[in-house]
């Protein structure tokens, strides 16, 4: 909750294409509701991870990942997952590390799958999911690919 200003500053540094890729639209900032959602981390149903660089005094967020548990329909618990990585740090494995950490937290709290909507042109995010070692299914609807990762199986990948 104390990092709201850091999330706003990190968002403000993103290029329009990164914003579009993450939010499916170009926008000038995060809404109060989005910031509240990020801040409401309970590390069970709502998890937000931040990737900082710099010292405590000049710390800057370069990436983040979230999951939000979805209402259970009597079956397996699932959560929506999303990532944002600052352009200068993309392609260095940060999203994969954040995903691995989210998976561990989710498994500890009985979440059996992650779901994500990814723009079809976002090949780098799709590769993160494909390389996770987790069983996945994909369904395309226009320009969006709905990805479902099965968290119940332990990956052989590090």
Residue pairs with C-beta under 8 A, 6 or more apart in sequence:
1 39
1 40
1 41
3 39
3 50
3 61
4 35
4 38
4 39
6 50
6 52
6 59
6 60
6 61
7 30
7 35
7 38
7 50
7 61
7 64
8 29
8 30
8 35
9 60
9 61
10 60
10 61
10 62
10 64
10 84
10 86
11 19
11 29
11 30
11 84
12 29
13 86
14 22
14 84
14 86
14 87
15 87
16 26
18 84
18 85
18 86
18 87
19 25
19 26
19 27
20 26
20 119
21 119
21 121
21 122
21 125
22 82
22 83
22 84
24 117
24 119
24 144
30 38
37 46
37 66
37 68
38 48
38 64
38 66
39 48
40 46
41 47
41 48
43 105
44 69
44 109
45 68
45 69
45 79
45 109
46 66
46 67
46 68
46 69
47 66
47 67
47 68
47 102
47 105
47 106
48 64
48 65
48 66
49 64
49 65
49 66
49 98
49 101
49 102
50 61
50 63
50 64
51 61
51 62
51 63
51 64
51 85
51 89
51 94
51 98
52 59
52 60
52 61
52 62
53 59
53 60
53 62
54 60
61 86
62 85
62 86
62 88
62 89
62 94
63 83
63 84
63 85
63 86
63 89
63 94
63 95
63 98
64 83
64 84
64 98
65 81
65 82
65 83
65 84
65 95
65 98
65 99
65 101
65 102
66 81
66 82
66 83
67 79
67 80
67 81
67 82
67 102
67 105
67 106
67 111
67 114
68 79
68 80
69 77
69 78
69 79
69 111
70 77
70 78
70 79
70 80
70 115
72 78
76 112
76 113
76 152
77 110
77 111
77 112
77 113
78 111
78 112
78 113
78 114
78 115
78 148
79 106
79 111
79 113
79 114
79 115
80 114
80 115
80 116
81 99
81 102
81 114
81 115
81 116
81 149
82 116
83 95
83 98
83 99
83 125
83 128
85 94
85 95
90 124
91 124
95 124
95 125
95 128
96 128
96 131
96 132
99 128
99 129
99 132
100 132
102 114
103 114
103 132
103 134
103 149
103 151
106 114
106 151
107 151
111 151
112 150
112 151
112 152
113 148
113 149
113 150
113 151
113 152
114 147
114 148
114 149
114 151
115 146
115 147
115 148
115 149
116 125
116 129
116 146
116 147
116 149
117 144
117 145
117 146
117 147
118 125
118 126
118 129
118 144
118 145
118 147
119 143
119 144
119 145
120 140
120 143
120 144
120 145
121 143
126 138
126 145
126 147
129 136
129 147
129 149
130 136
131 157
132 149
132 155
132 157
133 155
133 156
133 157
134 149
134 150
134 151
134 153
134 155
135 149
135 150
135 153
136 147
136 148
136 149
136 150
137 147
137 148
138 145
138 146
138 147
138 148
139 145
139 146
140 146
